Amino acid sequence: MAEGSLLGALRDEAVRAPNSGIYDVIAHGRGRDDVVRLWVGEGDTPTPDFIVEAAERSMRAGETFYTQQLGIPELREALARYHTRLHGRSFAADRFFVTASGMHAIELAMRMTAGAGDEVVVPTPAWPNILAAAGIAGATVVPVPMSYAPDGWRLDLDRVFDAVGPRTRVIYVNTPANPTGWTATADEIDAIVAFCEKHGLWLVSDEVYTRFYYPGGVPPSFYDRADLEGRVLFVNTFSKNWAMTGWRVGWLSAPPELAQILENLIQYSTTGVAVFMQRAAIAALDDGEAFVAEQVRRAAEGRRIVNEALAGRNRVRTVAPDGAFYQVFAVEGIDDDYALARRLVDEAGVGMAPGSAFGPGGEGFLRICFARSANDLNEAMARLTRWLG
Ligand SMILES: Cc1ncc(COP(=O)(O)O)c(C=O)c1O
């Protein structure tokens, strides 16, 4: 059978899922060892020993069987303790659901709330997987572009609310945001919560970068303002805080009323997260604060290096982000960010993600991940600034 007809026999939602634009540039740089790779959203520190050892102990103790779909009770308790510490209010374990990554939490959130004929409003630029997950669920994404201003990225809430129509089921907010670092203020959060409540919309809050907030402390959170028994879902992950991107474990926080639905959706997707990974996750939550603090300190240093190299340069538009661990920048006179990303791989030996991959508003920008060693970042910035002239 010809390939065309094979693809033609698939579901539209699957065929239409876009290639990840970030991986297009990675593919371009494949096989080149001389490139400083700042394109993917992860640090360069391996998972610390105390987390690895917890998994190893569990595996050796024979915890290698099928497990509870929603997560082992000990991990759900540890998540409740973690959120109680972080947000200064009390959380019960029964609202935390263990998922096979933040990506899986996003997928479950979409499957529960939006399907064919529905719309999901997402401020962009945004992590491309969010937009793709909504599309694969059958829904249509309505992007709302943020705008770059020299004092920081802005989200015009009136544009967000104007984008909501009769088919809208979900507003997805990522704060602090990948790739811009935009972080919602308490007032913005209040306005979004009030709007969603008034219109019966689901709010999905993606706060995976909440620990990486450079003004200090914990940034405003939907946990502080929303009715947690209402239509609010929180997506989170062990990937970023505890250097566990390769493990694939995360969590969804949702009203306990949804437990049976989630139990079913997890049963029929991953059938639960390996117990030994969950033991590692408990170690991360209970014993990982010093490690998180060191990760954040390192990212703050990375941010300083990148910003000092780029800010105030002729032709470069950029602003130090409030949160997350990325800085985006644009070069005056160059609109095609894909071409620029490829040229910088070839001509400067620096790998960055193209802004267009993140949806409307990202065009012309490149994203640098600065959760890296000072050495790598200094080298990358030296190469980049030499190239810029
Ligand atoms: C905004 C955002 N949400 C969720 C995730 C999911 O992370 P993971 O699937 O590694 O848990 C990422 C990863 O880059 C992200 O940037």
The ligand as an SDF file (V2000), in Angstrom:
LIG
                    3D

 16 16  0  0  0  0  0  0  0  0999 V2000
    5.3550   24.5060   30.4910 C   0  0  0  0  0  0  0  0  0  0  0  0
    5.6580   23.0630   30.6160 C   0  0  0  0  0  0  0  0  0  0  0  0
    4.7320   22.2560   31.1270 N   0  0  0  0  0  0  0  0  0  0  0  0
    4.9530   20.9470   31.2760 C   0  0  0  0  0  0  0  0  0  0  0  0
    6.1550   20.3810   30.9170 C   0  0  0  0  0  0  0  0  0  0  0  0
    6.2700   18.9000   31.0760 C   0  0  0  0  0  0  0  0  0  0  0  0
    7.4400   18.3460   31.5330 O   0  0  0  0  0  0  0  0  0  0  0  0
    7.6100   16.7810   31.6150 P   0  0  0  0  0  0  0  0  0  0  0  0
    6.7890   16.1410   30.5670 O   0  0  0  0  0  0  0  0  0  0  0  0
    9.0690   16.5320   31.4420 O   0  0  0  0  0  0  0  0  0  0  0  0
    7.1480   16.3620   32.9560 O   0  0  0  0  0  0  0  0  0  0  0  0
    7.1590   21.1840   30.3530 C   0  0  0  0  0  0  0  0  0  0  0  0
    8.4400   20.6280   29.8810 C   0  0  0  0  0  0  0  0  0  0  0  0
    9.2290   21.2570   29.2270 O   0  0  0  0  0  0  0  0  0  0  0  0
    6.9010   22.5730   30.2120 C   0  0  0  0  0  0  0  0  0  0  0  0
    7.8090   23.4030   29.6930 O   0  0  0  0  0  0  0  0  0  0  0  0
  1  2  1  0
  2  3  1  0
  2 15  2  0
  3  4  2  0
  4  5  1  0
  5  6  1  0
  5 12  2  0
  6  7  1  0
  7  8  1  0
  8  9  2  0
  8 10  1  0
  8 11  1  0
 12 13  1  0
 12 15  1  0
 13 14  2  0
 15 16  1  0
M  END
$$$$
